Amino acid sequence: MAKSLQILTSNRLRDGEVLYWLRGEWVGTLGDAEIFADSANAHAALARANEAVRARLVVTPYLFDVRLDGGQIHPVKEREIIRAAGPTVRRDLGKQADHVQV
């Protein structure tokens, strides 16, 4: 059976921006996120991330499953695919604007 890979995510409290965990810091892009292959390490990071909740920096951090394909990170669930791409109502702003081909 393939090993489960996970990433830790949350939303910044100030503006709702989707964030990802990278060695104790929050980053804004999925591609920069730390990938956890070990459940114990993932849950330890989640416990540390909850310190940012108590500090009112982020809300509701959680882990989600990903897969690697050709060195690229791909969320397994549709919800995380949408969150990684940014708001779906404005393709001219935010993260989706970076991916729009003209």
Sequence and secondary structure as in RCSB ss.txt:
>XXXX:A:sequence
MAKSLQILTSNRLRDGEVLYWLRGEWVGTLGDAEIFADSANAHAALARANEAVRARLVVTPYLFDVRLDGGQIHP
VKEREIIRAAGPTVRRDLGKQADHVQV
>XXXX:A:secstr
    EEEEEEEETTT  EEEEETTEEES GGGS  B SHHHHHHHHHHHHHHHHTTSEEEEEEEEEEEETTEEEE
SSHHHHHHHH  SS TTSHHHHTT   
